[in-house]
């Protein structure tokens, strides 16, 4: 995946240099060429291609948090539970 990104970056740099050094080209044109043909599309492609890795990382982090919470609940069974109260509900008088 990264070899394509490196090649794309290289071609974008060469296009920007060609634009800037051409007799009718300008430095601003070279910068705009580099940003519009190189940086923005490359950022988009790398973001989309990195989505599965981000999902795996999020899933692994959630699994680790769940396992940590389960280990903590085994160590302290009353941790986070409600306060102890009467087991029998109070009886109300009828009106």
N, C-alpha and C positions, 0 to 999 in steps of 0.2 A: 504494500500500500504506500509506503513512504518513498519508494523509488519513483513512482508516478508523480508524487507531489514534488519531489526534488527536480525531476525533469520539467515539470510544468513551471516551477519557479524559475528555472534556468532559462527557459524559452521566454517567459515574461520579462526577465531582466534584459535579454538580448533584444526583444521588441522595443523596450523602453529606451535602450541605448541607441538603437537604430533611429527611433523617432527623435531623440534629443540631438543626435549628431547629423541628421539629414540637413541639407541646405535650407529647406523650408520648414524644418521642425524647430520646436522650442523645448526648453528644459521643462516647462510646465506641461507640455504635451507628453513628454517622456514620463513624468510623474503620474499623470492621469492614466496613461497607458498601463503603467506598472500596477497601479491600484485597481483599475477596472478589469484588466485582463489577467492579473496575477493574484493579488492579495484577496480580493473579495471572492472570486470563484474558488480559490484554493481553500479559504477559510470555510466556505459552505461545504465543499466536498469532504474536508477533513472532519467537520462536525457531523455530517451524515454518516460517514464511514466509522466514526467513533461511537455511535449510538449503542451497538451491541456491547461494547466493552463497558460503557457507563452503566447499562442495565445490569450486567453481571456484577459490577462493583456495588451497586445499590442493593442488589439481592443478597450478596455476601455480607454486607454491613447489616442488613435487617436480620439475617439469619444469626449472625454473631450477637446482635443485641437481644434477640429472642432467647438464645441459649444462655446468655448472661442473666437474663431475667429469670429463666427457669432455674438456674443454679442458685440464684439469690433466694428464690421462693422455697427451695429445698432446705437451704441453710436456716432461714428464718420463716417458719410457716405463717406467722401472724403479721408479717411485714406488709403494710399497705392495706390490711383488712380493717373492717369497721370495728369500732369499740365494742367490747363485750357488753351484753345487756341481758335482761331477763329472757328466759326461753319461752315463757308463757306471756301472751299478750294480756294487758289489763282488761278487766271486764267492765263494761259501761252499764250504767243504769238505763232502763228504758224510760222514755218520756211519756 
